[in-house]
Amino acid sequence: NAGVTQTPKFQVLKTGQSMTLQCAQDMNHEYMSWYRQDPGMGLRLIHYSVGAGITDQGEVPNGYNVSRSTTEDFPLRLLSAAPSQTSVYFCASRTTYREGGGYTFGSGTRLTVV
Amino acid sequence: DAKTTQPNSMESNEEEPVHLPCNHSTISGTDYIHWYRQLPSQGPEYVIHGLTSNVNNRMASLAIAEDRKSSTLILHRATLRDAAVYYCILRSSSNFGNEKLTFGTGTRLTIIP
């Protein structure tokens, strides 16, 4: 089925380790973004991209890097994991050709940093 | 960013209509009103969006006040599968690129069998 695919679904890291959360979409969406969701805080934007080769910071970018080499993929890299990065991470995408249109979200990656 | 205000929780009986309110008194002329819902352990799911006129789709209806300072998501016949957290969000169309979706804490909808 078409949509946004996130891997892995669950991950446990030790403090200081690095890892990459994968996000892929097959809808040819130009816009992709990463959010984190913490209990009682709603979703917060980490980074976003409006197309291949173009990325920018969101609300909480510190400790995370992104790149967008293809339209389909938008990986999120944790440089040196910290317990404060324990969260559920969601990738979302949308087309830019439908004014005001909605986002498609992935099912999330639950990350625990110990 | 323009903010929205929603009740923390609501209950509704199964097979009855549900009206989920949202206040957005600081909405600007270029803000679209979006609704998403999130089922347990899943990512948010797009429900509906609108700008000025009422909107209908297969999932729900969106009623927008004439002054656009409030809106109501209407589930016409609630089922147990509609139990979720519902988010009302404003998305500006004038700031493409930096179009952060500001998710608040939403309304937790409980459906009573």
Interface residues (C-beta under 8 A of the other chain):
Chain A: V4 Y31 Y35 Q37 G40 M41 G42 L43 R44 L45 Y48 V50 D56 G58 E59 F90 A92 T96 E99 G100 G101 G102 Y103 T104 F105 G106 S107 G108
Chain B: Y32 H34 Y36 S41 Q42 G43 P44 E45 Y46 V47 I48 H49 L51 Y87 R91 S93 F96 G97 N98 E99 K100 L101 T102 F103 G104 T105 G106
